[in-house]
Amino acid sequence: MFQALRRRLLFSYLSVILGIFSISTFAVYRFIAYNLYYQLDQQMLNLADAAAHSLEQIKTNNKLINSKTPRILDNDGDLDIPWQDLRENRQGVEWFDTKGLLLGQAGSHVPITPLRLDYHTQQYGKLRSITVTIYADQSKKKVQGYIRVSKSIQDLEAELNRLLWGLSCGGIIALILGGIGSWYLTKQSLKPVEQSFEKLKQFTADASHELRSPLTAIKTSVDVMMSHPERIHPADVKKLHSIASGTNQMTRLVEDLLLLARTDRLPTNTDEWVLIPLDELLEDLVELLRSQAEIKGINLKAEINSEVFVKGDVAGLKRLFSNLLENALQYTSAGGSVIVSLLNYENFVVVDIQDTGIGITPEDIPLIFNRFWRADKARNRRSGGLGLGLAIAQTIASNHGREITVSSQLGIGSSFQVTLPTVTD
């Protein structure tokens, strides 16, 4: 039980660590990427501001040579930016007139798309562009033209990829170290709980064992007294029956608690498992409980048409299915039915115990296997129930590496299914 709890806690810790690291990594990556792109945009704005001084000169030169095609400008003195080597820095500058017609360009990286005045910053694949409006005066009422500066983002993306790779490697290392730390902390934090639980199981086992002797003595004394009815005063007969009923109920409770305590403490020993004809085991249980079903007016029948062998503990499986059958009979009204069916598949078999009883509400289904738990309707309908039958059945199923699945509808009935691996010759 604690192994499963330890695993759940470990997975919970790792999920929290992974979630925190993922959010942190995303935030750091986005923050650095934003700053790098911001610096890139600032560099392009500075270049656009420097290139703006050449706009009027380019216009004048185009008029002088009466050129209608854009000029390819180089470092021959046409530009007023001698400090800027456009070709080596994977960038380019374009000058446009007030109508958006290209006047000239410089650099090795310029977009092939036409100028869009409604966009300030654009990105064309690996090329980022920024468009700046140039005004003739400080009032910004008269537009002189436009400057579009473009720059390759390959280096920037390579830097971001290195950052992402580093964060990913750091995340894997952090997750491994976090897993080791979480496993250690989980183990340490559960130690007091395990010790308390072991003491509780020891107390339950010891108390159950010590209660067996006085209960046996009481039961024997009552049986002896009731075997000589002539010695009993008529007024005491009802009291003796109450004592006998209470003793029987207490004896069963003690036996169930002792069984659960032993099952929780001892590991499953599969070496003692034997080959079991499951079909015969179920048919014997149905015959054993048929008289009880007839007294209540319930139709108990078995739909078993094939021979099936499974490997397991005979007493445990018999107790498992008898508890499920008794539970179905207890919660089914007169005139109802309980059907035991055996569904044989290629490598496994499903035992389905279906009843037409009172059913279980959806919110109660996860709770029905808890020890001493019973719904209010079950308390009213069931007499002498201890609330341990389904808990014992689930414990036995878990010892066989399986679980009991339940489907139910309130007022219609319930179906309990147990899946077991089959053994073939």
C-alpha positions as CSV (number, residue, x, y, z in Angstrom):
1,M,0.0,0.0,0.0
2,F,2.8,2.4,1.0
3,Q,4.7,1.6,-2.2
4,A,1.8,2.9,-4.3
5,L,1.4,5.9,-2.0
6,R,5.2,6.6,-2.3
7,R,5.0,6.4,-6.1
8,R,2.0,8.8,-6.2
9,L,3.8,11.3,-4.0
10,L,7.0,11.0,-6.0
11,F,5.1,11.6,-9.3
12,S,3.3,14.5,-7.7
13,Y,6.5,16.1,-6.6
14,L,8.1,15.5,-10.0
15,S,5.0,17.0,-11.7
16,V,5.2,20.1,-9.6
17,I,8.9,20.4,-10.2
18,L,8.4,19.9,-14.0
19,G,5.5,22.4,-14.0
20,I,7.5,25.1,-12.2
21,F,10.6,24.5,-14.3
22,S,8.6,24.6,-17.6
23,I,6.9,27.8,-16.6
24,S,10.2,29.3,-15.5
25,T,12.0,28.1,-18.7
26,F,9.2,29.6,-20.9
27,A,9.3,32.9,-19.0
28,V,13.2,33.2,-19.2
29,Y,13.2,32.2,-22.9
30,R,10.5,34.7,-23.7
31,F,12.2,37.5,-21.7
32,I,15.6,36.9,-23.3
33,A,14.0,36.5,-26.8
34,Y,12.1,39.8,-26.3
35,N,15.2,41.6,-25.2
36,L,17.3,40.3,-28.1
37,Y,14.6,41.2,-30.7
38,Y,14.3,44.6,-29.0
39,Q,18.1,45.2,-29.3
40,L,17.9,44.2,-32.9
41,D,15.1,46.6,-33.6
42,Q,17.0,49.4,-31.9
43,Q,20.0,48.7,-34.0
44,M,17.9,48.8,-37.2
45,L,16.2,52.1,-36.0
46,N,19.7,53.6,-35.5
47,L,20.7,52.5,-38.9
48,A,17.4,53.9,-40.4
49,D,18.1,57.2,-38.6
50,A,21.5,57.3,-40.1
51,A,20.2,56.4,-43.6
52,A,17.5,59.1,-43.4
53,H,20.2,61.7,-44.1
54,S,20.9,60.2,-47.5
55,L,17.2,60.2,-48.6
56,E,17.2,63.7,-50.1
57,Q,20.5,63.2,-51.8
58,I,19.3,59.9,-53.4
59,K,16.2,61.7,-54.7
60,T,18.3,64.5,-56.2
61,N,20.7,62.1,-57.9
62,N,17.9,60.1,-59.4
63,K,16.4,63.3,-60.9
64,L,19.8,64.4,-62.3
65,I,20.3,61.1,-64.1
66,N,16.6,60.8,-64.9
67,S,16.5,57.3,-63.6
68,K,13.3,55.5,-62.9
69,T,14.8,52.3,-61.7
70,P,16.2,51.9,-58.1
71,R,19.9,52.4,-57.7
72,I,22.1,49.9,-56.1
73,L,24.3,52.0,-53.8
74,D,27.7,50.9,-52.6
75,N,30.6,52.4,-50.7
76,D,31.7,54.8,-53.4
77,G,30.5,57.9,-51.5
78,D,26.9,57.8,-52.3
79,L,25.9,57.1,-48.7
80,D,26.3,59.2,-45.6
81,I,27.0,56.1,-43.4
82,P,30.7,55.3,-43.9
83,W,30.9,53.5,-40.5
84,Q,28.3,50.9,-41.6
85,D,29.4,47.9,-43.6
86,L,26.0,46.6,-44.8
87,R,27.2,43.6,-46.7
88,E,29.2,42.0,-44.0
89,N,26.4,42.4,-41.3
90,R,23.7,40.6,-43.3
91,Q,21.5,43.6,-43.5
92,G,20.1,46.0,-46.0
93,V,18.6,49.5,-46.4
94,E,16.0,50.7,-48.9
95,W,14.9,54.2,-49.6
96,F,11.3,54.9,-50.8
97,D,9.6,58.1,-52.0
98,T,6.3,59.4,-50.6
99,K,4.3,57.0,-52.8
100,G,6.3,53.9,-51.6
101,L,8.3,53.6,-54.9
102,L,11.8,52.2,-54.4
103,L,14.5,54.8,-55.0
104,G,17.6,52.9,-54.0
105,Q,19.0,50.1,-51.9
106,A,22.2,49.0,-50.3
107,G,23.3,45.8,-48.5
108,S,23.1,42.1,-49.2
109,H,19.8,41.3,-47.4
110,V,16.7,43.1,-48.6
111,P,13.2,41.6,-48.8
112,I,11.6,40.9,-52.2
113,T,8.1,42.0,-51.0
114,P,6.8,45.5,-51.8
115,L,6.7,48.2,-49.1
116,R,3.6,48.1,-46.8
117,L,3.1,51.4,-45.1
118,D,0.6,50.0,-42.6
119,Y,3.3,47.8,-41.0
120,H,6.0,49.1,-38.7
121,T,7.9,45.7,-38.2
122,Q,7.7,42.7,-40.4
123,Q,9.4,39.3,-40.6
124,Y,10.0,37.4,-43.9
125,G,11.3,34.0,-43.0
126,K,14.9,34.6,-41.6
127,L,14.7,38.4,-42.5
128,R,13.4,41.0,-40.1
129,S,12.4,44.4,-41.4
130,I,11.5,47.7,-39.8
131,T,9.9,50.7,-41.7
132,V,10.5,54.3,-40.6
133,T,8.6,57.3,-41.9
134,I,10.8,60.2,-42.7
135,Y,9.4,63.7,-42.2
136,A,10.6,66.9,-43.9
137,D,10.3,69.0,-40.7
138,Q,9.8,68.7,-36.9
139,S,6.1,69.2,-37.1
140,K,5.8,65.7,-38.8
141,K,3.1,67.0,-41.2
142,K,5.0,66.5,-44.5
143,V,6.3,63.1,-45.3
144,Q,9.6,63.1,-47.1
145,G,9.8,59.3,-47.8
146,Y,10.3,56.0,-46.1
147,I,13.3,53.9,-45.0
148,R,13.1,50.2,-44.6
149,V,16.0,48.5,-42.8
150,S,16.3,44.7,-42.9
151,K,18.5,42.3,-41.1
152,S,19.0,38.6,-41.0
153,I,18.0,36.9,-37.7
154,Q,20.0,33.7,-38.2
155,D,22.6,34.7,-35.6
156,L,19.8,35.7,-33.2
157,E,17.9,32.5,-33.7
158,A,21.1,30.4,-33.3
159,E,21.7,32.2,-30.0
160,L,18.1,31.4,-28.9
161,N,18.5,27.8,-29.9
162,R,21.7,27.5,-27.8
163,L,19.8,29.1,-25.0
164,L,16.9,26.6,-25.4
165,W,19.3,23.7,-25.6
166,G,21.1,24.9,-22.4
167,L,17.8,25.3,-20.6
168,S,16.6,21.8,-21.7
169,C,19.8,20.2,-20.5
170,G,19.6,22.1,-17.3
171,G,15.9,21.0,-17.0
172,I,16.8,17.3,-17.5
173,I,19.6,17.5,-14.8
174,A,17.2,19.4,-12.5
175,L,14.5,16.8,-13.0
176,I,16.9,13.9,-12.3
177,L,18.2,15.6,-9.2
178,G,14.7,16.6,-8.2
179,G,13.6,13.0,-8.6
180,I,16.3,11.8,-6.4
181,G,15.6,14.4,-3.8
182,S,11.8,13.8,-4.0
183,W,12.3,10.1,-3.6
184,Y,14.5,10.7,-0.5
185,L,12.1,13.2,1.0
186,T,9.1,11.0,0.3
187,K,10.7,8.0,1.9
188,Q,11.7,10.1,5.0
189,S,8.3,11.8,5.3
190,L,6.4,8.5,5.1
191,K,8.5,6.7,7.7
192,P,6.5,8.0,10.7
193,V,3.2,7.1,8.9
194,E,4.5,3.6,8.1
195,Q,5.6,3.1,11.7
196,S,2.2,4.2,13.1
197,F,0.4,2.0,10.6
198,E,2.6,-1.0,11.5
199,K,1.8,-0.4,15.2
200,L,-1.9,-0.1,14.3
201,K,-1.8,-3.4,12.3
202,Q,0.1,-5.1,15.2
203,F,-2.5,-3.9,17.7
204,T,-5.4,-5.0,15.5
205,A,-3.8,-8.4,15.0
206,D,-3.0,-8.8,18.7
207,A,-6.4,-7.5,19.8
208,S,-8.2,-9.8,17.4
209,H,-6.2,-12.8,18.5
210,E,-6.8,-12.1,22.2
211,L,-10.5,-11.6,21.6
212,R,-10.9,-15.0,20.0
213,S,-10.5,-16.9,23.2
214,P,-13.2,-15.1,25.3
215,L,-15.6,-15.0,22.4
216,T,-15.1,-18.7,21.9
217,A,-15.8,-19.3,25.6
218,I,-18.9,-17.2,25.5
219,K,-20.2,-18.9,22.3
220,T,-19.5,-22.3,23.8
221,S,-21.3,-21.4,27.1
222,V,-24.3,-20.1,25.2
223,D,-24.5,-23.2,23.0
224,V,-24.3,-25.5,26.0
225,M,-27.1,-23.6,27.8
226,M,-29.3,-23.6,24.7
227,S,-28.7,-27.3,24.2
228,H,-30.7,-27.8,27.5
229,P,-33.8,-25.7,27.0
230,E,-35.5,-27.3,30.0
231,R,-32.9,-25.5,32.3
232,I,-33.6,-22.1,30.8
233,H,-36.3,-19.8,32.1
234,P,-38.7,-18.8,29.3
235,A,-38.0,-15.2,30.0
236,D,-34.2,-15.7,29.3
237,V,-34.6,-17.4,25.9
238,K,-34.7,-14.2,24.0
239,K,-31.7,-12.8,25.9
240,L,-29.6,-15.9,25.1
241,H,-30.5,-15.6,21.4
242,S,-29.4,-12.0,21.5
243,I,-26.1,-13.0,23.2
244,A,-25.5,-15.8,20.6
245,S,-26.2,-13.4,17.7
246,G,-24.0,-10.7,19.1
247,T,-21.2,-13.3,19.8
248,N,-21.4,-14.6,16.3
249,Q,-21.2,-11.1,14.8
250,M,-18.3,-10.2,17.1
251,T,-16.5,-13.5,16.2
252,R,-16.9,-12.7,12.4
253,L,-15.6,-9.2,13.0
254,V,-12.6,-10.4,14.8
255,E,-11.9,-13.0,12.1
256,D,-12.2,-10.4,9.4
257,L,-9.9,-8.0,11.2
258,L,-7.3,-10.7,11.8
259,L,-7.5,-11.6,8.2
260,L,-7.0,-8.1,7.0
261,A,-4.1,-7.5,9.5
262,R,-2.3,-10.7,8.3
263,T,-2.9,-9.8,4.7
264,D,-1.6,-6.3,5.1
265,R,1.5,-7.5,6.9
266,L,2.6,-10.5,5.0
267,P,3.8,-10.2,1.3
268,T,2.0,-12.2,-1.3
269,N,3.6,-15.7,-1.6
270,T,2.9,-16.8,-5.2
271,D,4.9,-20.0,-4.6
272,E,2.0,-21.4,-2.7
273,W,-0.5,-20.7,-5.5
274,V,-2.1,-23.7,-7.1
275,L,-4.0,-24.4,-10.3
276,I,-7.7,-23.8,-9.6
277,P,-10.7,-24.8,-11.7
278,L,-12.5,-21.5,-11.5
279,D,-15.7,-22.7,-13.0
280,E,-16.1,-25.4,-10.4
281,L,-15.2,-23.0,-7.6
282,L,-18.0,-20.6,-8.7
283,E,-20.5,-23.3,-9.2
284,D,-19.8,-24.6,-5.7
285,L,-20.3,-21.2,-4.2
286,V,-23.6,-20.7,-6.1
287,E,-24.9,-24.0,-4.7
288,L,-23.8,-23.1,-1.2
289,L,-25.6,-19.8,-1.2
290,R,-28.7,-21.0,-3.2
291,S,-30.6,-21.8,0.0
292,Q,-29.9,-18.3,1.3
293,A,-31.1,-16.8,-2.0
294,E,-34.3,-18.9,-1.9
295,I,-35.2,-17.8,1.6
296,K,-35.0,-14.2,0.4
297,G,-36.9,-15.0,-2.8
298,I,-33.9,-14.1,-5.1
299,N,-33.1,-16.0,-8.2
300,L,-29.5,-17.0,-8.0
301,K,-28.0,-18.6,-11.1
302,A,-24.7,-19.3,-12.8
303,E,-24.0,-18.8,-16.5
304,I,-20.8,-20.8,-16.8
305,N,-20.4,-22.7,-20.0
306,S,-16.6,-23.4,-20.2
307,E,-13.8,-24.9,-18.1
308,V,-11.4,-22.3,-16.9
309,F,-8.2,-22.7,-14.9
310,V,-6.5,-19.9,-13.0
311,K,-3.5,-19.9,-10.6
312,G,-4.0,-18.4,-7.2
313,D,-4.8,-19.0,-3.5
314,V,-7.9,-21.2,-3.3
315,A,-9.1,-20.0,0.1
316,G,-8.5,-16.3,-0.9
317,L,-10.4,-16.6,-4.2
318,K,-13.2,-18.5,-2.5
319,R,-13.5,-15.8,0.1
320,L,-13.3,-13.1,-2.6
321,F,-16.2,-14.4,-4.7
322,S,-18.3,-15.5,-1.7
323,N,-18.1,-11.9,-0.3
324,L,-19.2,-10.5,-3.6
325,L,-22.1,-13.0,-3.9
326,E,-23.2,-12.3,-0.3
327,N,-23.0,-8.6,-0.9
328,A,-25.2,-9.0,-4.0
329,L,-27.7,-11.1,-2.1
330,Q,-27.9,-8.7,0.8
331,Y,-28.6,-5.6,-1.4
332,T,-31.1,-7.3,-3.7
333,S,-34.8,-7.3,-2.8
334,A,-37.2,-10.3,-3.0
335,G,-38.1,-11.1,-6.6
336,G,-34.7,-9.9,-7.9
337,S,-31.9,-11.9,-9.4
338,V,-28.2,-12.4,-9.0
339,I,-26.3,-13.8,-12.0
340,V,-22.8,-15.1,-11.9
341,S,-21.2,-15.3,-15.4
342,L,-17.8,-16.4,-16.7
343,L,-16.5,-14.5,-19.7
344,N,-13.6,-16.4,-21.2
345,Y,-11.1,-14.6,-23.4
346,E,-7.9,-15.6,-25.0
347,N,-5.5,-14.9,-22.1
348,F,-7.8,-13.9,-19.3
349,V,-11.2,-14.5,-17.8
350,V,-13.7,-12.1,-16.4
351,V,-16.0,-13.1,-13.5
352,D,-19.1,-10.9,-13.6
353,I,-21.5,-10.8,-10.6
354,Q,-24.5,-8.8,-11.6
355,D,-27.5,-8.1,-9.4
356,T,-30.8,-6.2,-9.6
357,G,-30.4,-4.6,-6.2
358,I,-30.6,-1.1,-4.9
359,G,-27.6,0.1,-6.8
360,I,-24.8,2.6,-5.8
361,T,-24.7,6.3,-6.4
362,P,-21.7,7.5,-8.6
363,E,-20.2,9.4,-5.7
364,D,-20.3,6.3,-3.4
365,I,-18.6,3.9,-5.9
366,P,-15.0,5.0,-5.0
367,L,-15.8,4.5,-1.3
368,I,-17.4,1.1,-1.2
369,F,-14.1,-0.7,-0.8
370,N,-13.1,1.3,2.3
371,R,-13.1,-0.6,5.6
372,F,-16.3,-0.2,7.7
373,W,-17.9,2.1,5.1
374,R,-21.5,1.6,4.2
375,A,-24.0,4.0,2.5
376,D,-27.1,5.0,4.4
377,K,-29.3,2.9,2.2
378,A,-27.1,-0.1,2.9
379,R,-27.4,0.5,6.7
380,N,-31.2,0.3,6.4
381,R,-31.3,-2.7,4.2
382,R,-28.6,-4.8,5.6
383,S,-28.7,-6.5,9.0
384,G,-25.6,-7.7,10.7
385,G,-23.3,-6.2,8.1
386,L,-19.8,-5.2,9.2
387,G,-18.7,-3.2,6.2
388,L,-15.6,-5.3,5.7
389,G,-16.7,-7.8,3.0
390,L,-15.8,-5.6,0.0
391,A,-12.6,-4.4,1.7
392,I,-11.5,-8.0,2.1
393,A,-12.5,-8.9,-1.5
394,Q,-10.5,-5.9,-2.8
395,T,-7.5,-6.9,-0.7
396,I,-7.5,-10.4,-2.0
397,A,-7.9,-9.2,-5.6
398,S,-4.9,-6.8,-5.0
399,N,-2.8,-9.7,-3.7
400,H,-3.5,-11.5,-7.0
401,G,-2.4,-8.4,-8.9
402,R,-5.9,-7.4,-9.9
403,E,-8.7,-5.0,-8.9
404,I,-12.4,-5.2,-8.7
405,T,-14.3,-2.9,-11.1
406,V,-17.8,-1.7,-10.4
407,S,-20.6,-0.3,-12.6
408,S,-23.9,0.5,-11.0
409,Q,-27.1,2.5,-11.5
410,L,-29.2,3.6,-8.6
411,G,-32.4,1.6,-8.3
412,I,-31.4,-0.8,-11.2
413,G,-28.5,-2.8,-9.9
414,S,-24.8,-3.3,-9.8
415,S,-22.1,-5.3,-11.6
416,F,-18.8,-6.4,-9.9
417,Q,-16.1,-7.7,-12.3
418,V,-12.9,-9.5,-11.5
419,T,-10.3,-10.1,-14.2
420,L,-7.9,-13.0,-13.8
421,P,-5.2,-14.4,-16.1
422,T,-6.0,-17.9,-17.4
423,V,-3.7,-20.9,-17.5
424,T,-3.7,-23.1,-20.6
425,D,-2.1,-26.5,-21.1
